[in-house]
């Protein structure tokens, strides 16, 4: 089982993981996990990224930031662990308009390179970079 399904299942065990783009709505939001590499202080992550994302999503009623957190590594032989990555949880009410807005805002906010959007849509699990290579 992938990270997204584990996360989604623990946060929303009743959520249908077969979300269809045309059925995404306020009552049936698309869960998107914004995975940010490295260790950001929770307050810093909220002020730099989550609050501005919330404002952008609210402006066009496209979704809401619903939480976030940090993923710790397994302890090493000395019992030490570290933050592997952190993230922001987002519910989108419109997948077609919301995903591009999310990407644009994250680029505008200058999230770190290797930041990814993870979501399940139309029966596929997606892991897309925020910064895309244009050819």
C-alpha positions in Angstrom: 0.0 0.0 0.0 1.3 3.4 -1.0 1.9 6.4 1.3 -1.2 8.2 0.0 -3.6 5.3 0.6 -2.1 4.7 4.1 -2.5 8.4 4.9 -5.9 8.8 3.3 -7.2 5.6 5.0 -6.1 6.6 8.4 -7.5 10.1 8.0 -10.7 9.1 6.3 -11.4 5.4 6.6 -14.8 5.8 5.0 -13.5 7.8 1.9 -14.1 6.1 -1.4 -10.7 5.9 -3.0 -12.2 5.6 -6.5 -13.0 9.3 -6.7 -14.0 10.4 -10.2 -13.1 13.9 -11.4 -16.7 14.7 -12.4 -18.0 13.8 -9.0 -15.6 15.9 -7.0 -17.6 18.5 -5.0 -17.8 20.2 -1.6 -19.7 17.1 -0.4 -17.2 14.7 -2.1 -13.9 16.5 -2.0 -10.6 15.3 -3.6 -8.0 14.8 -0.9 -4.6 16.1 -2.1 -1.5 15.7 0.0 1.2 18.4 -0.7 4.5 16.6 0.2 7.3 19.1 1.0 10.8 17.7 1.3 12.8 18.4 4.4 11.9 19.6 7.9 9.9 22.9 8.1 8.8 24.2 11.5 5.0 23.7 11.6 4.4 27.4 12.2 6.7 28.4 9.4 5.0 25.8 7.1 1.6 27.2 8.0 2.5 30.9 7.5 4.5 30.4 4.3 2.3 27.9 2.5 -0.9 26.7 4.2 -2.4 30.1 5.0 -1.8 31.6 1.5 -3.1 28.4 0.0 -6.3 28.6 2.1 -6.8 32.2 0.9 -6.4 31.3 -2.7 -8.7 28.3 -2.5 -11.4 30.3 -0.6 -11.3 33.1 -3.1 -12.8 30.9 -5.9 -14.5 28.4 -3.5 -12.2 25.6 -4.9 -11.3 23.9 -1.6 -9.8 24.1 1.9 -6.6 23.4 3.7 -7.6 20.7 6.3 -4.3 20.0 8.1 -0.7 18.9 7.8 2.1 17.3 9.6 5.6 15.8 9.5 6.7 12.3 8.6 9.5 11.0 10.9 12.0 8.3 9.9 12.4 5.0 11.6 14.8 5.3 14.5 18.4 4.4 13.7 20.5 2.1 15.8 21.1 4.9 18.3 17.3 5.6 18.6 17.5 8.8 16.7 15.0 9.8 14.1 14.6 12.8 11.7 11.9 14.4 9.7 11.8 12.9 6.2 9.2 15.3 4.8 6.3 17.4 5.9 3.0 18.1 4.2 -0.2 20.0 3.9 -3.6 18.3 3.6 -6.0 19.9 1.1 -9.6 19.1 0.1 -10.5 20.3 -3.4 -14.1 20.9 -4.4 -13.3 21.0 -8.1 -10.4 18.8 -9.5 -10.3 20.4 -12.9 -9.8 24.0 -11.6 -8.4 23.2 -8.2 -5.3 21.2 -9.2 -3.9 23.8 -11.5 -4.6 26.5 -8.9 -2.8 24.5 -6.3 0.2 24.1 -8.5 0.3 27.8 -9.5 0.0 29.0 -5.9 2.7 26.6 -4.7 5.1 27.8 -7.4 4.2 31.4 -6.6 4.9 30.7 -2.9 8.3 29.1 -3.9 7.9 25.7 -2.2 11.1 23.7 -2.2 12.1 21.8 -5.3 10.9 18.2 -5.2 7.5 19.2 -3.6 4.9 16.8 -4.9 1.1 16.6 -5.2 -0.3 13.2 -4.2 -3.9 12.3 -4.9 -6.0 9.5 -6.2 -8.4 10.3 -9.1 -10.2 8.2 -11.7 -8.8 5.0 -10.3 -5.1 6.1 -10.5 -2.8 7.2 -7.8 -0.9 10.3 -8.9 2.4 11.7 -7.6 3.1 14.8 -9.6 6.0 17.3 -9.1 4.9 20.9 -8.5 7.7 22.1 -10.7 7.3 20.5 -14.1 10.0 20.4 -16.7 8.8 22.1 -19.8 10.1 20.8 -23.0 
